[in-house]
Amino acid sequence: MECRKAEELGYRRNVYASGLRRRESGLIGVLVPRLTDAVMSLMYEAVERAARSKGMFAIVATCGDTPESQAKVVESLLDRNVDGLILATARLDDELPERLRRKNLPHVLALRSDGKSPTVSGDDNLGGYLAARHLIDLGHTDIAIVTGPSFTSSAHGRVEGAQSAFEEAGIDLPKENIIFSGYGIEAGETAAKLLLERDTHPTAIFAANDNLAIGVAHVAAKLG
């Protein structure tokens, strides 16, 4: 009866005022480098669904790859009284997670890790190992790796996993065959040109994510 009367009167609960009483906003801030990356978009959608199922709301913000931009966006989210942060941006040289830990601000690192803050991630090392092992099993011995930025744990983890597979098979991996790049299609194209336009080029390339693989495949097709 009370609910029907509230609807008739057009009553809407003031979530902000309710949050002030509880000292909670019901908001979760999600920070990603960019939403043009399909993995980041899918992750945010999953976070938003999970938050909604708990009566909360997830808001996403993009910050590119610079620590300065990341810090500004985090401050903006905190100014909006988010109850916690999910960061898919943790750099190996990033001081932000440490600052959040010092202030006891709830946060989780997603898809990347600094080895200290709570983290949700796949096994980058195992993924790199399995990708390289697949190419080795196909008979390749001259293999290159195109991975993400050198400041990300995911990029290093995938390289380390691949190197384990090469060592296991007794295959040498020259330093010039490892390219730390971005995680976008253009980065894959640039790296592929460096590798495939050499006088002697690898017979196989392990690209560390889908966008890089698309870029590598595009250049490989152009070069025949």
C-alpha positions in Angstrom: 0.0 0.0 0.0 2.8 2.4 1.0 4.8 1.6 -2.1 1.7 2.3 -4.4 1.1 5.6 -2.7 4.7 6.6 -3.1 4.5 5.8 -6.8 1.3 7.8 -7.2 3.0 10.8 -5.5 6.1 10.4 -7.7 8.3 9.8 -4.8 11.9 8.8 -5.5 14.4 7.8 -2.8 17.3 10.3 -2.5 20.2 8.0 -2.9 22.7 10.7 -2.2 21.0 11.7 1.1 20.7 8.0 2.1 24.4 7.5 1.3 25.3 10.4 3.5 23.6 8.8 6.5 25.4 5.5 5.8 28.6 7.3 4.8 28.4 5.3 1.6 27.7 6.5 -1.9 26.9 3.1 -3.5 29.4 4.0 -6.3 32.4 2.1 -7.5 35.0 3.8 -9.6 36.5 1.8 -12.5 39.7 3.2 -14.1 40.8 1.9 -17.5 43.4 3.3 -20.0 40.9 3.3 -22.8 37.5 1.7 -23.7 38.5 1.1 -27.3 40.3 -2.0 -26.0 37.7 -4.8 -26.1 39.1 -6.5 -23.0 38.6 -3.3 -21.0 35.1 -2.8 -22.3 34.1 -6.3 -21.5 35.6 -6.0 -18.0 33.7 -2.8 -17.2 30.5 -4.4 -18.4 31.0 -7.3 -16.1 31.9 -5.1 -13.2 28.8 -2.9 -13.8 26.5 -6.0 -13.9 28.1 -7.3 -10.6 27.7 -3.9 -8.9 24.1 -3.6 -10.0 23.3 -7.0 -8.6 24.4 -5.7 -5.2 22.4 -2.4 -5.5 25.4 -0.4 -6.4 26.5 1.5 -9.5 29.9 1.4 -11.3 31.2 4.4 -13.1 34.0 4.2 -15.6 36.7 6.7 -16.4 39.5 6.6 -18.9 43.0 8.0 -18.3 45.4 6.9 -21.1 48.8 5.6 -20.1 50.4 8.4 -18.1 50.7 8.4 -14.3 49.8 12.1 -14.2 46.5 11.5 -16.0 45.7 8.5 -13.9 46.3 10.4 -10.6 44.0 13.2 -11.7 41.2 10.9 -12.7 41.5 9.0 -9.4 41.2 12.2 -7.5 38.1 13.1 -9.5 36.5 9.8 -8.6 37.4 10.1 -5.0 35.9 13.6 -5.0 32.6 11.9 -6.0 32.9 9.8 -2.9 33.2 6.4 -4.6 33.2 3.6 -2.0 36.1 1.9 -3.8 38.2 1.7 -6.9 39.0 -0.9 -9.5 42.2 0.0 -11.4 43.0 -1.7 -14.7 46.0 0.7 -15.0 48.6 -0.4 -12.5 52.1 0.4 -13.8 55.1 -1.3 -12.4 56.5 2.2 -11.6 53.2 3.5 -10.3 53.0 5.0 -6.8 49.2 5.2 -6.8 48.4 1.7 -5.3 50.9 2.5 -2.5 49.2 5.8 -1.8 45.8 4.1 -1.7 47.1 1.4 0.7 48.6 4.1 3.0 45.2 5.9 3.1 43.3 2.6 3.6 41.2 3.3 0.5 39.5 0.1 -0.8 40.8 -0.8 -4.2 41.5 -3.8 -6.4 43.9 -4.0 -9.4 42.4 -5.7 -12.4 44.3 -7.6 -15.2 47.6 -6.2 -13.8 49.4 -6.5 -10.5 52.0 -4.7 -8.4 52.5 -7.8 -6.2 51.0 -6.0 -3.1 47.5 -4.7 -3.6 44.5 -7.1 -4.0 44.5 -8.3 -7.6 42.1 -10.0 -10.0 44.0 -11.3 -13.0 44.5 -14.2 -15.4 47.8 -16.2 -15.3 49.9 -14.1 -17.8 52.9 -16.4 -17.3 51.0 -19.5 -18.2 49.3 -17.8 -21.1 52.7 -16.7 -22.5 54.1 -20.2 -22.0 51.1 -21.9 -23.8 51.2 -19.5 -26.7 55.0 -20.0 -27.3 54.7 -23.8 -26.7 52.0 -23.9 -29.5 54.3 -22.2 -32.0 57.2 -24.5 -31.0 55.0 -27.6 -31.4 54.2 -26.3 -34.9 57.9 -26.6 -35.7 59.0 -22.9 -35.4 62.3 -22.1 -33.9 62.7 -18.4 -35.0 59.9 -16.8 -33.0 59.3 -13.2 -32.0 57.2 -11.7 -29.2 55.1 -8.5 -29.5 53.8 -7.6 -26.1 52.3 -4.6 -24.2 54.0 -1.6 -22.5 57.1 -2.3 -20.5 55.5 -0.7 -17.5 52.8 -3.3 -17.2 53.0 -6.6 -15.2 50.9 -8.3 -17.9 53.4 -7.6 -20.6 56.4 -8.9 -18.6 54.4 -12.0 -17.4 53.6 -13.1 -20.9 57.2 -12.7 -22.0 58.5 -14.6 -19.0 56.1 -17.4 -19.7 57.1 -17.6 -23.3 60.8 -17.6 -22.4 60.2 -20.6 -20.1 58.8 -22.5 -23.1 61.8 -21.5 -25.3 64.3 -22.6 -22.6 62.5 -25.9 -22.2 62.8 -26.5 -25.9 66.4 -25.3 -26.1 65.5 -22.4 -28.4 67.3 -19.0 -28.2 65.2 -15.9 -28.1 67.3 -12.9 -29.3 66.6 -9.6 -27.5 65.7 -7.9 -30.8 62.9 -10.5 -31.2 61.1 -9.1 -28.1 59.2 -5.9 -28.7 57.4 -4.1 -25.8 54.7 -2.0 -27.4 51.2 -0.6 -26.7 48.2 -2.9 -26.5 46.4 -1.5 -29.6 46.2 -2.4 -33.3 48.5 0.3 -34.4 51.1 -0.8 -32.0 50.9 -4.3 -33.5 51.4 -2.9 -37.0 54.4 -0.9 -36.0 56.0 -3.8 -34.2 55.3 -6.2 -37.1 57.0 -3.8 -39.6 60.1 -3.8 -37.4 60.2 -7.5 -37.3 59.0 -8.5 -40.8 60.8 -5.9 -42.9 64.2 -7.1 -41.7 66.5 -9.0 -44.1 66.0 -12.1 -42.0 62.7 -12.2 -40.1 61.0 -14.6 -37.7 58.7 -17.4 -39.0 56.2 -16.9 -36.2 55.1 -14.1 -33.9 53.5 -14.4 -30.5 51.2 -11.3 -30.1 50.2 -10.8 -26.5 46.6 -9.7 -27.1 44.0 -9.7 -29.8 44.5 -6.1 -30.9 48.3 -6.7 -31.3 47.5 -9.9 -33.3 45.2 -8.0 -35.6 47.9 -5.4 -36.3 50.6 -8.0 -36.9 48.3 -10.1 -39.2 47.4 -7.0 -41.2 51.1 -6.1 -41.9 52.0 -9.8 -42.5 49.2 -10.0 -45.1 50.4 -6.8 -46.8 53.9 -8.2 -47.0 52.6 -11.4 -48.5 
